[in-house]
């Protein structure tokens, strides 16, 4: 990143080139996020007396399911553009993935994985949630290097310079925009801190932090930030007149709050493929 005063300006999407091979910042950041996420999830699993190898196996499922679903989700909502250049549909290294698509794919994969391994779905998601939000914080910087996912024009001190080729047609005469990638990255880091705090608080208060809490807090906290940040963006995916990310985020907030009420007000466990008590009998042996 080149920082000119308070002005952000991308050095470009390509880190370096070796002959015809280009190494892009976007792909490198996703790879780093995945590796760091696996390491963190395995560490948290060990502290929760769950086999770390289960999380490593789950990570493979998540990569196979989440990244293609994130791309398919994005392409479907931008089909008018991609129908004109179908060769770019698989060009994920150029950017263009949607976290909500990744979450949908990852959720389906985790449900299947949990059923096959006879372990609580919510216990797995609790262990993955901190890694997920940390990965999102890292991945947003891929948008910076690609000069994408920015907001409306602004003269704020932390303004982001966008090259002419990346500006929306209605803003061709504007140079500086809201760095919404930065807003979301910082928000995600705060959510990550909250989840890690709750995780370690739960280790000391095992009878107070119920299984599924971290996943539900993730849904509410991340989605709350996404609602207002999405409102600043100029490249939102739309469903008719609605920004689809805001709609999904509002649904996630409602579902997360309902789940927390179910756990703590009604004192009932969340519906699951296997309840945590069974995990204690079947999955508590930690890898040597």
Secondary structure, DSSP 8 states (H G I E B T S, - for coil): -EEETTEEE---SEEEEETTEEEEHHHHHHHHHHHHHHHHHHHHHHHTTS-HHHHHHHHHHHHHHHHHHHHHHHHHHTHHHHTT-GGGTT-GGG----HHHHHHHHHHHHHHHHHHHT--HHHHHHHHHHHHHHHHHHHHHHHHHTT-S-BSB---TT-EE--GGGS-GGGTT--EE--HHHHHHHHHHHHHHHHHHHHHHHHH-TTTS-TTHHHHHHHHHHHHHHHHHHTTBSS--EETTEEHHHHHHHHHHHHHHHHHHHHHTS------SS-HHHHHHHS-----
